[in-house]
Amino acid sequence: MLNLDDIHVYYGDSYILQGISLHVGQSEIVALLGRNGAGKTTTMRSIAGYNPPARGTIHFQQILISGRPVYANIRSGIGYVPEERRIFPNLTVEENLEVATRPPRPGQQPWDLARLFSTFPLLTRLRHHRGGELSGGEQQMLAIARALAGNPRLLLLDEPCEGLAPVIVGSLGEVIAKLKSDMPILMSEQNAHFALGIADRAYVIDKGLIRHQGSSCEISSNKEVQSRYLAV
């Protein structure tokens, strides 16, 4: 579904991603784990098209997308939820969802408003509240629902747990796990315990390089990887 092959990304003179390779298959959740500043967000932004790689390739559904503009990648079926969420603060929850709505893709059950509110019951009672009035957890739910309103084939979640209370993190994990049956998910996350609890596989990134990869069970039981790359 998604394949990154040896991508290199620079911010000015800073060498951020130094040859990242990873893949996401159908019907799986893949976690990209690492400390703050390891290169997780840059990887996600590169896939979406905000930071195209200087070298290397990105393929989505076997089509080369590295170097394409963001809007083209979103239209082709990539749903992107950035770390900062970027909801529209002056629009209501329902309006945030309506402006993101795109036609369903062939063979896909559409993510219409009824389905979105059923999947995110927390948002149902807030549908007429403005985005800027929501708590951090409510905004995160809205950001994910808005990405789904575009009827994507692949969902990118950048640091979905950032700044959320533990009770909201638990609810978020349940929602993400359920989405797996509809589409593959690539999730970058500093909270390794959360991510490994719902992901099938994981990559561990540090200083712009993939240092380890394996099943969630394997990484959860690898104390060296945990202490060296994931401990805060």
C-alpha positions, 0 to 999 in steps of 0.5 A: 500500500505504501513503500518508502525506499531510502528517502533523504530529507534536508531542512536547509543545511540540516540532514534530517532523514538519512535513508529511511525505508519502510512499508505499510501493507493492507489491513495493518497498523504500523507504528513509527516510534522514537523520541522527540526530534528523531525524525517521525514528523518529517517522515510523515510530512514527506509522505504527505508531500510537505517535505519531498525527499531530496533522494529516494522514492515514495510509492502509494498503491504502486504509484510514485508520489514523491515530489507531488504536491500535497493536494494531489496526494490527498486526492489520491487517497492519503488521509493525513492528521498532523500533530498540530491537528489544524482544525478550523476553530471558527467552524462547528464540528459538523462544518469541519467535517462537511468541508473535508468531504470527498466522494467515496472511492470504488468499493468503499463504504462511504464515510458520511456524517452518520458513519462519522458520528457513529464512529466518534460518539464523543463528537455527536453532542458537540456537532454544533460547537466550534472547533476552538471550543473543544478540548485537546482530546475532542479536537484530536477526534475531530481531526481524525474524523475530518481526515476520514471524511475525505474517504482515504485509502490510507491514514497517516496519524502524526503523534495522535496522543500528544498532550492528551489525558490518559482516559482520552488516550484509551478511547482514541486507541479503541477508535484507531484499532477499529479503523484497521478493518477499513484501511491501513494506518501508519502512526508516528508516536512517542508513546510506545506503550500506546502504539505497541498496544494496537500496532501490528508492526513497528519501526524505531527511528533515531537521528533520522535512521531506522534502528530497529523493526519488528512485530509489536510483540518483539519490540515490546519484549526487547529491553535494549531497544526500549531503553536505548531508543524509546525511554524518555 
